[in-house]
Every structure is written in C-alpha cells, then in structure tokens.
Amino acid sequence: MIDGATISQELRAGADRTLDEVLRLAVRQIHADGEKYDWVGIYLLKGDHLVLHNYIGEPTDLARIPVGSGVCGTAIAEDRDINVPDVQAIDNYLACSIETQSEIVVLIKDGERTLGQIDIDSDTRAAFDDRDLAELRKVAAALGEVLGPKLRHHE
Ligand code: SME
C-alpha cells in the first residue's frame, strides 16, 4: 500500500524541481509502493485533451485522450475520481493493455482548477479500495499544490 503522506511530503519538499522531475518522482514512488499498480501514469489537461506525461508500465498508444472519452476523459468531464473494479463491465473503457482488469483515476487540482490526473491500471480485478483512493488523493493534493505554479508558467 502506498503511503500518501510520505510521498506528498517528498513532493512538497522539492518544489524547486522542474515539472518533469516532479511528475517522474510521483510516478516512481506510486509505482514502487503499490503492489498491484501495474501501470502508473500522469496525464495533464491541455485544452480539451489529456496529454500523457510520465508513466511506468507497458508502452501505450493512448498519449492523448479527448475530454469525455474513456475512464480518463470521463473523470475530467464529470469532475470526479473514478474507481473501476472491472474494466470489462463498462462501455466507454479505452484499453491500454489487454491484461488490465481494473483502473483508478484521481484528479489533480489546484484549487478549483483541474490540472490533470493520476491514472493507474492493475492486472488484478478490483485492485483498488477506499484506502488506495484516500492515499492517492493525498498525493494528488500535493501534486496540485506543487504543479499549479509551474503549469501557470507553461501557459
Ligand atoms: N483506460 C483509460 C485509458 C488510459 S490507459 O489506461 C493508460 C481510459 O479508459 O480512459
């Protein structure tokens, strides 16, 4: 199980890192501690698309996802975190790997502004529970704080 507070502390401590360094660190830490986290990535919102930045896991063609598409795009369109215990049971799932059984998406926000999301796929069915969600929300909160000012620079 990941320790969201420790990862958040580490992210906040290095606020002078570049955007890419922050994303890489976050993805690495989440992947290292999440036993069932087979694919971990961070998508950032750019206009009406999600753009994949850093990730660990099998390469994917889904580097750009329109808002409203798939689990990732739906989370943005509906402004909510989404936990899918069985990806085969939903119609709008975009397959990244045929091995994937379950997926969780947690939004990254800077106040009201949505910056992107943490996306995790697991080859285990129903891999994510409320503890995963709670720990990932801590990491997402730290990412929102640290990335907010950096992304304002990028615009
Ligand atoms: N499954 C996601 C697509 C991204 S991959 O999981 C990396 C979706 O349905 O939006």
Backbone and ligand atoms as CSV (ligand in chain L), in Angstrom:
chain,resi,resn,atom,element,x,y,z
A,1,MET,N,N,0.842,-1.218,0.000
A,1,MET,CA,C,0.000,0.000,0.000
A,1,MET,C,C,0.866,1.252,0.000
A,2,ILE,N,N,0.496,2.225,-0.802
A,2,ILE,CA,C,1.304,3.441,-0.818
A,2,ILE,C,C,1.024,4.272,0.441
A,3,ASP,N,N,2.016,5.066,0.823
A,3,ASP,CA,C,1.869,5.964,1.961
A,3,ASP,C,C,1.782,7.381,1.387
A,4,GLY,N,N,0.563,7.830,1.201
A,4,GLY,CA,C,0.323,9.110,0.527
A,4,GLY,C,C,0.977,10.278,1.235
A,5,ALA,N,N,0.979,10.232,2.585
A,5,ALA,CA,C,1.528,11.361,3.339
A,5,ALA,C,C,3.032,11.494,3.098
A,6,THR,N,N,3.738,10.360,3.091
A,6,THR,CA,C,5.189,10.399,2.890
A,6,THR,C,C,5.526,10.873,1.470
A,7,ILE,N,N,4.805,10.351,0.499
A,7,ILE,CA,C,5.064,10.775,-0.886
A,7,ILE,C,C,4.763,12.271,-1.042
A,8,SER,N,N,3.678,12.717,-0.425
A,8,SER,CA,C,3.303,14.137,-0.514
A,8,SER,C,C,4.380,15.026,0.087
A,9,GLN,N,N,4.910,14.559,1.234
A,9,GLN,CA,C,5.952,15.328,1.909
A,9,GLN,C,C,7.168,15.489,0.990
A,10,GLU,N,N,7.519,14.391,0.356
A,10,GLU,CA,C,8.671,14.408,-0.544
A,10,GLU,C,C,8.417,15.338,-1.734
A,11,LEU,N,N,7.211,15.320,-2.235
A,11,LEU,CA,C,6.879,16.185,-3.377
A,11,LEU,C,C,6.907,17.653,-2.973
A,12,ARG,N,N,6.352,17.942,-1.793
A,12,ARG,CA,C,6.312,19.340,-1.344
A,12,ARG,C,C,7.712,19.851,-1.012
A,13,ALA,N,N,8.571,18.953,-0.524
A,13,ALA,CA,C,9.925,19.347,-0.115
A,13,ALA,C,C,10.768,19.788,-1.307
A,14,GLY,N,N,10.454,19.304,-2.477
A,14,GLY,CA,C,11.278,19.628,-3.642
A,14,GLY,C,C,10.541,20.482,-4.641
A,15,ALA,N,N,9.912,21.541,-4.135
A,15,ALA,CA,C,9.089,22.370,-5.012
A,15,ALA,C,C,9.913,23.097,-6.074
A,16,ASP,N,N,11.253,23.134,-5.887
A,16,ASP,CA,C,12.081,23.800,-6.904
A,16,ASP,C,C,12.468,22.846,-8.046
A,17,ARG,N,N,11.998,21.623,-7.993
A,17,ARG,CA,C,12.247,20.699,-9.097
A,17,ARG,C,C,11.499,21.175,-10.345
A,18,THR,N,N,11.939,20.674,-11.498
A,18,THR,CA,C,11.212,21.007,-12.726
A,18,THR,C,C,9.904,20.216,-12.752
A,19,LEU,N,N,9.026,20.626,-13.640
A,19,LEU,CA,C,7.748,19.933,-13.813
A,19,LEU,C,C,7.982,18.445,-14.080
A,20,ASP,N,N,8.900,18.141,-15.009
A,20,ASP,CA,C,9.155,16.740,-15.359
A,20,ASP,C,C,9.709,15.951,-14.180
A,21,GLU,N,N,10.579,16.581,-13.404
A,21,GLU,CA,C,11.150,15.889,-12.243
A,21,GLU,C,C,10.057,15.543,-11.223
A,22,VAL,N,N,9.149,16.482,-11.019
A,22,VAL,CA,C,8.064,16.244,-10.062
A,22,VAL,C,C,7.192,15.075,-10.538
A,23,LEU,N,N,6.851,15.095,-11.823
A,23,LEU,CA,C,5.986,14.036,-12.355
A,23,LEU,C,C,6.678,12.678,-12.280
A,24,ARG,N,N,7.966,12.663,-12.613
A,24,ARG,CA,C,8.726,11.412,-12.596
A,24,ARG,C,C,8.812,10.844,-11.182
A,25,LEU,N,N,9.092,11.737,-10.232
A,25,LEU,CA,C,9.196,11.309,-8.833
A,25,LEU,C,C,7.863,10.727,-8.350
A,26,ALA,N,N,6.790,11.420,-8.668
A,26,ALA,CA,C,5.471,10.966,-8.205
A,26,ALA,C,C,5.142,9.596,-8.793
A,27,VAL,N,N,5.344,9.438,-10.086
A,27,VAL,CA,C,5.021,8.170,-10.747
A,27,VAL,C,C,5.878,7.045,-10.181
A,28,ARG,N,N,7.161,7.337,-9.972
A,28,ARG,CA,C,8.080,6.313,-9.474
A,28,ARG,C,C,7.669,5.849,-8.073
A,29,GLN,N,N,7.363,6.809,-7.200
A,29,GLN,CA,C,7.011,6.460,-5.817
A,29,GLN,C,C,5.694,5.695,-5.744
A,30,ILE,N,N,4.726,6.127,-6.538
A,30,ILE,CA,C,3.419,5.445,-6.508
A,30,ILE,C,C,3.589,4.013,-7.017
A,31,HIS,N,N,4.357,3.857,-8.083
A,31,HIS,CA,C,4.547,2.526,-8.665
A,31,HIS,C,C,5.338,1.618,-7.725
A,32,ALA,N,N,6.338,2.191,-7.061
A,32,ALA,CA,C,7.222,1.389,-6.195
A,32,ALA,C,C,6.454,0.767,-5.032
A,33,ASP,N,N,5.500,1.516,-4.481
A,33,ASP,CA,C,4.823,1.053,-3.264
A,33,ASP,C,C,3.468,0.399,-3.524
A,34,GLY,N,N,2.956,0.539,-4.709
A,34,GLY,CA,C,1.642,-0.043,-5.000
A,34,GLY,C,C,1.812,-1.424,-5.604
A,35,GLU,N,N,1.616,-2.437,-4.762
A,35,GLU,CA,C,1.902,-3.818,-5.201
A,35,GLU,C,C,1.094,-4.208,-6.430
A,36,LYS,N,N,-0.140,-3.739,-6.498
A,36,LYS,CA,C,-0.996,-4.137,-7.628
A,36,LYS,C,C,-1.071,-3.061,-8.702
A,37,TYR,N,N,-0.196,-2.062,-8.592
A,37,TYR,CA,C,-0.240,-0.945,-9.546
A,37,TYR,C,C,0.665,-1.289,-10.737
A,38,ASP,N,N,0.111,-1.888,-11.771
A,38,ASP,CA,C,0.940,-2.370,-12.882
A,38,ASP,C,C,1.317,-1.271,-13.869
A,39,TRP,N,N,0.441,-0.316,-14.051
A,39,TRP,CA,C,0.731,0.810,-14.952
A,39,TRP,C,C,0.348,2.081,-14.199
A,40,VAL,N,N,1.302,3.003,-14.071
A,40,VAL,CA,C,1.049,4.256,-13.349
A,40,VAL,C,C,1.449,5.416,-14.244
A,41,GLY,N,N,0.540,6.323,-14.485
A,41,GLY,CA,C,0.866,7.471,-15.328
A,41,GLY,C,C,0.194,8.738,-14.850
A,42,ILE,N,N,0.734,9.866,-15.308
A,42,ILE,CA,C,0.090,11.154,-15.032
A,42,ILE,C,C,-0.229,11.825,-16.358
A,43,TYR,N,N,-1.506,12.135,-16.530
A,43,TYR,CA,C,-1.966,12.905,-17.684
A,43,TYR,C,C,-2.201,14.344,-17.227
A,44,LEU,N,N,-1.784,15.304,-18.058
A,44,LEU,CA,C,-2.095,16.703,-17.762
A,44,LEU,C,C,-3.124,17.203,-18.772
A,45,LEU,N,N,-3.979,18.084,-18.302
A,45,LEU,CA,C,-5.040,18.624,-19.145
A,45,LEU,C,C,-4.482,19.771,-19.970
A,46,LYS,N,N,-4.662,19.650,-21.286
A,46,LYS,CA,C,-4.182,20.710,-22.183
A,46,LYS,C,C,-5.356,21.016,-23.106
A,47,GLY,N,N,-6.028,22.135,-22.885
A,47,GLY,CA,C,-7.230,22.442,-23.670
A,47,GLY,C,C,-8.271,21.370,-23.433
A,48,ASP,N,N,-8.728,20.747,-24.534
A,48,ASP,CA,C,-9.765,19.725,-24.376
A,48,ASP,C,C,-9.208,18.304,-24.521
A,49,HIS,N,N,-7.895,18.147,-24.249
A,49,HIS,CA,C,-7.276,16.821,-24.277
A,49,HIS,C,C,-6.474,16.551,-23.005
A,50,LEU,N,N,-6.388,15.280,-22.660
A,50,LEU,CA,C,-5.448,14.846,-21.631
A,50,LEU,C,C,-4.191,14.390,-22.356
A,51,VAL,N,N,-3.047,14.860,-21.905
A,51,VAL,CA,C,-1.782,14.503,-22.553
A,51,VAL,C,C,-0.941,13.719,-21.549
A,52,LEU,N,N,-0.500,12.535,-21.964
A,52,LEU,CA,C,0.284,11.672,-21.082
A,52,LEU,C,C,1.690,12.246,-20.898
A,53,HIS,N,N,2.105,12.404,-19.652
A,53,HIS,CA,C,3.464,12.868,-19.371
A,53,HIS,C,C,4.261,11.659,-18.912
A,54,ASN,N,N,4.622,11.609,-17.644
A,54,ASN,CA,C,5.442,10.473,-17.238
A,54,ASN,C,C,4.597,9.243,-16.933
A,55,TYR,N,N,5.153,8.054,-17.187
A,55,TYR,CA,C,4.463,6.824,-16.796
A,55,TYR,C,C,5.457,5.691,-16.621
A,56,ILE,N,N,5.033,4.668,-15.892
A,56,ILE,CA,C,5.806,3.426,-15.747
A,56,ILE,C,C,4.853,2.281,-16.075
A,57,GLY,N,N,5.296,1.380,-16.933
A,57,GLY,CA,C,4.467,0.253,-17.340
A,57,GLY,C,C,4.598,0.040,-18.833
A,58,GLU,N,N,3.734,-0.809,-19.367
A,58,GLU,CA,C,3.780,-1.102,-20.799
A,58,GLU,C,C,3.554,0.173,-21.597
A,59,PRO,N,N,4.288,0.314,-22.727
A,59,PRO,CA,C,4.048,1.482,-23.580
A,59,PRO,C,C,2.585,1.515,-24.041
A,60,THR,N,N,2.050,2.706,-24.217
A,60,THR,CA,C,0.647,2.847,-24.640
A,60,THR,C,C,0.527,3.791,-25.817
A,61,ASP,N,N,-0.486,3.546,-26.652
A,61,ASP,CA,C,-0.796,4.468,-27.755
A,61,ASP,C,C,-1.658,5.624,-27.268
A,62,LEU,N,N,-2.158,5.495,-26.035
A,62,LEU,CA,C,-3.120,6.489,-25.555
A,62,LEU,C,C,-2.402,7.674,-24.921
A,63,ALA,N,N,-1.635,8.371,-25.757
A,63,ALA,CA,C,-0.871,9.516,-25.267
A,63,ALA,C,C,-1.730,10.769,-25.195
A,64,ARG,N,N,-2.810,10.791,-25.978
A,64,ARG,CA,C,-3.739,11.935,-25.952
A,64,ARG,C,C,-5.164,11.397,-25.897
A,65,ILE,N,N,-5.911,11.840,-24.925
A,65,ILE,CA,C,-7.288,11.359,-24.751
A,65,ILE,C,C,-8.216,12.581,-24.691
A,66,PRO,N,N,-9.226,12.637,-25.572
A,66,PRO,CA,C,-10.147,13.774,-25.520
A,66,PRO,C,C,-10.958,13.770,-24.221
A,67,VAL,N,N,-11.219,14.951,-23.687
A,67,VAL,CA,C,-12.089,15.061,-22.513
A,67,VAL,C,C,-13.434,14.440,-22.886
A,68,GLY,N,N,-13.942,13.560,-22.027
A,68,GLY,CA,C,-15.216,12.886,-22.310
A,68,GLY,C,C,-15.016,11.450,-22.766
A,69,SER,N,N,-13.784,11.105,-23.244
A,69,SER,CA,C,-13.530,9.740,-23.718
A,69,SER,C,C,-12.930,8.866,-22.624
A,70,GLY,N,N,-13.336,7.591,-22.640
A,70,GLY,CA,C,-12.742,6.613,-21.731
A,70,GLY,C,C,-12.961,6.972,-20.268
A,71,VAL,N,N,-12.329,6.215,-19.407
A,71,VAL,CA,C,-12.432,6.469,-17.970
A,71,VAL,C,C,-11.749,7.798,-17.648
A,72,CYS,N,N,-10.579,8.000,-18.292
A,72,CYS,CA,C,-9.785,9.207,-18.022
A,72,CYS,C,C,-10.541,10.472,-18.408
A,73,GLY,N,N,-11.075,10.487,-19.613
A,73,GLY,CA,C,-11.780,11.676,-20.103
A,73,GLY,C,C,-13.089,11.905,-19.379
A,74,THR,N,N,-13.725,10.817,-18.937
A,74,THR,CA,C,-14.981,10.935,-18.191
A,74,THR,C,C,-14.727,11.570,-16.816
A,75,ALA,N,N,-13.612,11.192,-16.182
A,75,ALA,CA,C,-13.289,11.763,-14.867
A,75,ALA,C,C,-13.202,13.291,-14.961
A,76,ILE,N,N,-12.603,13.776,-16.058
A,76,ILE,CA,C,-12.493,15.231,-16.244
A,76,ILE,C,C,-13.867,15.835,-16.532
A,77,ALA,N,N,-14.586,15.216,-17.482
A,77,ALA,CA,C,-15.886,15.767,-17.886
A,77,ALA,C,C,-16.850,15.826,-16.711
A,78,GLU,N,N,-16.782,14.830,-15.834
A,78,GLU,CA,C,-17.729,14.774,-14.707
A,78,GLU,C,C,-17.121,15.280,-13.403
A,79,ASP,N,N,-15.875,15.732,-13.475
A,79,ASP,CA,C,-15.185,16.329,-12.330
A,79,ASP,C,C,-15.215,15.421,-11.098
A,80,ARG,N,N,-14.805,14.157,-11.313
A,80,ARG,CA,C,-14.786,13.227,-10.167
A,80,ARG,C,C,-13.722,12.150,-10.351
A,81,ASP,N,N,-13.267,11.613,-9.215
A,81,ASP,CA,C,-12.362,10.462,-9.239
A,81,ASP,C,C,-13.186,9.235,-9.612
A,82,ILE,N,N,-12.563,8.291,-10.325
A,82,ILE,CA,C,-13.314,7.103,-10.749
A,82,ILE,C,C,-12.516,5.843,-10.426
A,83,ASN,N,N,-13.182,4.893,-9.767
A,83,ASN,CA,C,-12.595,3.582,-9.467
A,83,ASN,C,C,-13.419,2.535,-10.223
A,84,VAL,N,N,-12.766,1.851,-11.159
A,84,VAL,CA,C,-13.468,0.842,-11.965
A,84,VAL,C,C,-12.956,-0.548,-11.567
A,85,PRO,N,N,-13.743,-1.324,-10.810
A,85,PRO,CA,C,-13.270,-2.639,-10.350
A,85,PRO,C,C,-13.111,-3.641,-11.487
A,86,ASP,N,N,-13.927,-3.485,-12.539
A,86,ASP,CA,C,-13.866,-4.428,-13.659
A,86,ASP,C,C,-14.016,-3.642,-14.958
A,87,VAL,N,N,-12.906,-3.444,-15.649
A,87,VAL,CA,C,-12.948,-2.587,-16.848
A,87,VAL,C,C,-13.789,-3.207,-17.969
A,88,GLN,N,N,-13.940,-4.536,-17.929
A,88,GLN,CA,C,-14.736,-5.169,-18.988
A,88,GLN,C,C,-16.229,-4.891,-18.838
A,89,ALA,N,N,-16.616,-4.431,-17.652
A,89,ALA,CA,C,-18.039,-4.215,-17.397
A,89,ALA,C,C,-18.522,-2.837,-17.842
A,90,ILE,N,N,-17.607,-1.979,-18.319
A,90,ILE,CA,C,-18.065,-0.641,-18.725
A,90,ILE,C,C,-17.883,-0.447,-20.232
A,91,ASP,N,N,-18.745,0.377,-20.847
A,91,ASP,CA,C,-18.739,0.528,-22.317
A,91,ASP,C,C,-17.672,1.486,-22.805
A,92,ASN,N,N,-17.375,2.502,-21.989
A,92,ASN,CA,C,-16.519,3.567,-22.538
A,92,ASN,C,C,-15.044,3.391,-22.177
A,93,TYR,N,N,-14.647,2.179,-21.856
A,93,TYR,CA,C,-13.257,1.920,-21.464
A,93,TYR,C,C,-12.339,1.937,-22.693
A,94,LEU,N,N,-11.210,2.615,-22.580
A,94,LEU,CA,C,-10.192,2.609,-23.638
A,94,LEU,C,C,-9.069,1.694,-23.174
A,95,ALA,N,N,-8.865,0.590,-23.875
A,95,ALA,CA,C,-7.886,-0.398,-23.419
A,95,ALA,C,C,-6.468,0.058,-23.694
A,96,CYS,N,N,-5.674,0.008,-22.636
A,96,CYS,CA,C,-4.258,0.363,-22.723
A,96,CYS,C,C,-3.482,-0.943,-22.896
A,97,SER,N,N,-3.881,-1.960,-22.134
A,97,SER,CA,C,-3.266,-3.288,-22.233
A,97,SER,C,C,-4.389,-4.314,-22.068
A,98,ILE,N,N,-4.276,-5.430,-22.767
A,98,ILE,CA,C,-5.330,-6.449,-22.642
A,98,ILE,C,C,-5.294,-7.139,-21.280
A,99,GLU,N,N,-4.187,-6.966,-20.563
A,99,GLU,CA,C,-4.053,-7.576,-19.238
A,99,GLU,C,C,-4.843,-6.821,-18.163
A,100,THR,N,N,-5.146,-5.560,-18.439
A,100,THR,CA,C,-5.744,-4.720,-17.392
A,100,THR,C,C,-7.125,-5.215,-16.976
A,101,GLN,N,N,-7.321,-5.291,-15.660
A,101,GLN,CA,C,-8.606,-5.736,-15.103
A,101,GLN,C,C,-9.345,-4.605,-14.390
A,102,SER,N,N,-8.572,-3.718,-13.739
A,102,SER,CA,C,-9.219,-2.636,-13.007
A,102,SER,C,C,-8.396,-1.353,-13.139
A,103,GLU,N,N,-9.045,-0.240,-12.863
A,103,GLU,CA,C,-8.397,1.059,-13.090
A,103,GLU,C,C,-8.914,2.083,-12.091
A,104,ILE,N,N,-8.016,3.009,-11.702
A,104,ILE,CA,C,-8.458,4.117,-10.846
A,104,ILE,C,C,-7.892,5.415,-11.393
A,105,VAL,N,N,-8.728,6.444,-11.385
A,105,VAL,CA,C,-8.315,7.769,-11.835
A,105,VAL,C,C,-8.591,8.761,-10.710
A,106,VAL,N,N,-7.562,9.528,-10.339
A,106,VAL,CA,C,-7.701,10.517,-9.267
A,106,VAL,C,C,-7.290,11.882,-9.825
A,107,LEU,N,N,-8.189,12.848,-9.719
A,107,LEU,CA,C,-7.937,14.166,-10.308
A,107,LEU,C,C,-6.877,14.939,-9.532
A,108,ILE,N,N,-6.095,15.703,-10.270
A,108,ILE,CA,C,-5.098,16.610,-9.681
A,108,ILE,C,C,-5.638,18.028,-9.860
A,109,LYS,N,N,-5.859,18.715,-8.733
A,109,LYS,CA,C,-6.440,20.052,-8.805
A,109,LYS,C,C,-5.608,21.077,-8.046
A,110,ASP,N,N,-5.604,22.292,-8.566
A,110,ASP,CA,C,-5.014,23.423,-7.861
A,110,ASP,C,C,-6.193,24.338,-7.532
A,111,GLY,N,N,-6.730,24.205,-6.347
A,111,GLY,CA,C,-7.983,24.894,-6.023
A,111,GLY,C,C,-9.088,24.324,-6.903
A,112,GLU,N,N,-9.765,25.206,-7.627
A,112,GLU,CA,C,-10.874,24.777,-8.483
A,112,GLU,C,C,-10.394,24.285,-9.840
A,113,ARG,N,N,-9.142,24.619,-10.145
A,113,ARG,CA,C,-8.630,24.342,-11.495
A,113,ARG,C,C,-8.129,22.906,-11.595
A,114,THR,N,N,-8.635,22.163,-12.568
A,114,THR,CA,C,-8.176,20.786,-12.763
A,114,THR,C,C,-6.935,20.793,-13.643
A,115,LEU,N,N,-5.852,20.222,-13.116
A,115,LEU,CA,C,-4.579,20.215,-13.854
A,115,LEU,C,C,-4.389,18.922,-14.636
A,116,GLY,N,N,-4.962,17.848,-14.128
A,116,GLY,CA,C,-4.760,16.553,-14.792
A,116,GLY,C,C,-5.208,15.438,-13.883
A,117,GLN,N,N,-4.533,14.296,-14.000
A,117,GLN,CA,C,-4.961,13.150,-13.201
A,117,GLN,C,C,-3.855,12.112,-13.055
A,118,ILE,N,N,-3.951,11.370,-11.965
A,118,ILE,CA,C,-3.139,10.162,-11.790
A,118,ILE,C,C,-4.001,9.023,-12.327
A,119,ASP,N,N,-3.429,8.198,-13.206
A,119,ASP,CA,C,-4.171,7.064,-13.761
A,119,ASP,C,C,-3.404,5.783,-13.434
A,120,ILE,N,N,-4.075,4.818,-12.850
A,120,ILE,CA,C,-3.413,3.545,-12.504
A,120,ILE,C,C,-4.239,2.376,-13.022
A,121,ASP,N,N,-3.544,1.452,-13.707
A,121,ASP,CA,C,-4.181,0.218,-14.183
A,121,ASP,C,C,-3.613,-0.947,-13.382
A,122,SER,N,N,-4.467,-1.940,-13.140
A,122,SER,CA,C,-3.995,-3.150,-12.471
A,122,SER,C,C,-4.413,-4.386,-13.254
A,123,ASP,N,N,-3.550,-5.386,-13.239
A,123,ASP,CA,C,-3.873,-6.667,-13.872
A,123,ASP,C,C,-4.701,-7.540,-12.927
A,124,THR,N,N,-4.974,-7.023,-11.743
A,124,THR,CA,C,-5.804,-7.719,-10.751
A,124,THR,C,C,-7.193,-7.096,-10.763
A,125,ARG,N,N,-8.204,-7.924,-10.695
A,125,ARG,CA,C,-9.568,-7.412,-10.642
A,125,ARG,C,C,-9.813,-6.707,-9.306
A,126,ALA,N,N,-10.546,-5.585,-9.331
A,126,ALA,CA,C,-10.904,-4.829,-8.118
A,126,ALA,C,C,-9.686,-4.576,-7.219
A,127,ALA,N,N,-8.625,-4.077,-7.827
A,127,ALA,CA,C,-7.374,-3.898,-7.084
A,127,ALA,C,C,-7.420,-2.712,-6.123
A,128,PHE,N,N,-8.339,-1.784,-6.358
A,128,PHE,CA,C,-8.308,-0.515,-5.612
A,128,PHE,C,C,-9.494,-0.412,-4.659
A,129,ASP,N,N,-9.191,-0.030,-3.401
A,129,ASP,CA,C,-10.279,0.171,-2.441
A,129,ASP,C,C,-10.219,1.600,-1.907
A,130,ASP,N,N,-11.003,1.866,-0.862
A,130,ASP,CA,C,-11.091,3.235,-0.346
A,130,ASP,C,C,-9.771,3.723,0.240
A,131,ARG,N,N,-8.940,2.782,0.705
A,131,ARG,CA,C,-7.629,3.207,1.234
A,131,ARG,C,C,-6.729,3.681,0.100
A,132,ASP,N,N,-6.745,2.936,-1.012
A,132,ASP,CA,C,-5.965,3.380,-2.170
A,132,ASP,C,C,-6.418,4.788,-2.570
A,133,LEU,N,N,-7.731,4.947,-2.643
A,133,LEU,CA,C,-8.275,6.235,-3.065
A,133,LEU,C,C,-7.825,7.347,-2.114
A,134,ALA,N,N,-7.907,7.075,-0.808
A,134,ALA,CA,C,-7.540,8.093,0.175
A,134,ALA,C,C,-6.050,8.446,0.077
A,135,GLU,N,N,-5.194,7.435,-0.073
A,135,GLU,CA,C,-3.747,7.705,-0.163
A,135,GLU,C,C,-3.419,8.439,-1.459
A,136,LEU,N,N,-4.051,8.017,-2.552
A,136,LEU,CA,C,-3.790,8.670,-3.838
A,136,LEU,C,C,-4.282,10.115,-3.828
A,137,ARG,N,N,-5.375,10.368,-3.099
A,137,ARG,CA,C,-5.870,11.756,-3.015
A,137,ARG,C,C,-4.861,12.654,-2.291
A,138,LYS,N,N,-4.147,12.097,-1.315
A,138,LYS,CA,C,-3.110,12.890,-0.621
A,138,LYS,C,C,-2.013,13.270,-1.618
A,139,VAL,N,N,-1.605,12.293,-2.438
A,139,VAL,CA,C,-0.552,12.565,-3.418
A,139,VAL,C,C,-1.065,13.585,-4.451
A,140,ALA,N,N,-2.312,13.407,-4.874
A,140,ALA,CA,C,-2.877,14.329,-5.879
A,140,ALA,C,C,-2.949,15.752,-5.320
A,141,ALA,N,N,-3.259,15.882,-4.034
A,141,ALA,CA,C,-3.341,17.215,-3.418
A,141,ALA,C,C,-1.967,17.891,-3.439
A,142,ALA,N,N,-0.921,17.118,-3.091
A,142,ALA,CA,C,0.439,17.680,-3.109
A,142,ALA,C,C,0.835,18.040,-4.536
A,143,LEU,N,N,0.493,17.176,-5.482
A,143,LEU,CA,C,0.820,17.470,-6.882
A,143,LEU,C,C,0.122,18.754,-7.340
A,144,GLY,N,N,-1.127,18.925,-6.944
A,144,GLY,CA,C,-1.866,20.141,-7.315
A,144,GLY,C,C,-1.154,21.388,-6.828
A,145,GLU,N,N,-0.697,21.332,-5.564
A,145,GLU,CA,C,-0.005,22.498,-4.987
A,145,GLU,C,C,1.314,22.785,-5.691
A,146,VAL,N,N,2.075,21.701,-5.941
A,146,VAL,CA,C,3.417,21.878,-6.498
A,146,VAL,C,C,3.350,22.212,-8.003
A,147,LEU,N,N,2.418,21.569,-8.707
A,147,LEU,CA,C,2.365,21.764,-10.162
A,147,LEU,C,C,1.642,23.048,-10.566
A,148,GLY,N,N,0.706,23.495,-9.723
A,148,GLY,CA,C,-0.095,24.673,-10.069
A,148,GLY,C,C,0.739,25.835,-10.581
A,149,PRO,N,N,1.687,26.332,-9.769
A,149,PRO,CA,C,2.505,27.474,-10.210
A,149,PRO,C,C,3.367,27.134,-11.429
A,150,LYS,N,N,3.861,25.896,-11.499
A,150,LYS,CA,C,4.720,25.518,-12.640
A,150,LYS,C,C,3.905,25.522,-13.930
A,151,LEU,N,N,2.665,25.064,-13.863
A,151,LEU,CA,C,1.847,25.000,-15.074
A,151,LEU,C,C,1.394,26.390,-15.483
A,152,ARG,N,N,1.235,27.280,-14.537
A,152,ARG,CA,C,0.880,28.653,-14.909
A,152,ARG,C,C,1.999,29.257,-15.760
A,153,HIS,N,N,3.255,28.898,-15.428
A,153,HIS,CA,C,4.415,29.342,-16.191
A,153,HIS,C,C,4.400,28.834,-17.627
A,154,HIS,N,N,3.869,27.611,-17.768
A,154,HIS,CA,C,3.888,26.944,-19.071
A,154,HIS,C,C,2.868,27.530,-20.032
A,155,GLU,N,N,1.874,28.259,-19.497
A,155,GLU,CA,C,0.755,28.677,-20.356
A,155,GLU,C,C,1.097,29.913,-21.167
L,1,SME,N1,N,-8.065,3.101,-19.711
L,1,SME,C1,C,-8.010,4.533,-19.881
L,1,SME,C2,C,-7.016,4.892,-20.940
L,1,SME,C3,C,-5.657,5.158,-20.444
L,1,SME,S1,S,-4.787,3.754,-20.135
L,1,SME,O1,O,-5.396,3.023,-19.042
L,1,SME,C4,C,-3.212,4.071,-19.908
L,1,SME,C5,C,-9.377,5.059,-20.223
L,1,SME,O2,O,-10.328,4.298,-20.408
L,1,SME,O3,O,-9.509,6.279,-20.324
